[in-house]
């Protein structure tokens, strides 16, 4: 989505109402649909045979801008390690959930 406002308009549309109703019928509380800003393209990671996802919460006091900087540093370290079976990764952050991020890694197999 282009923005949070655009997302809210899209979710309220006639086309999305059946999808939202189905989602609400299977979850306990309203699920947060967030706009994630990824550092690197997501497609190469999701096309890997094995994809891992980790949701992380950073220590209290880390500002959104600090989290962006630090996840770039971590991504740089991961990229230079030449880990066997590792193909691609990305980090995503959102100002809507300050202090939280998602890490997505792509691997050749679960046997790495």
Secondary structure, DSSP 8 states (H G I E B T S, - for coil): --SHHHHHHHHHSHHHHHHHHHHHHHSSS-------EESS-SHHHHTSSEEEEEEEE--TT--HHHHHHHHHHHHHHHHHS--TTEEEEEEEE-GGGTTEEEEEEEES-TT-
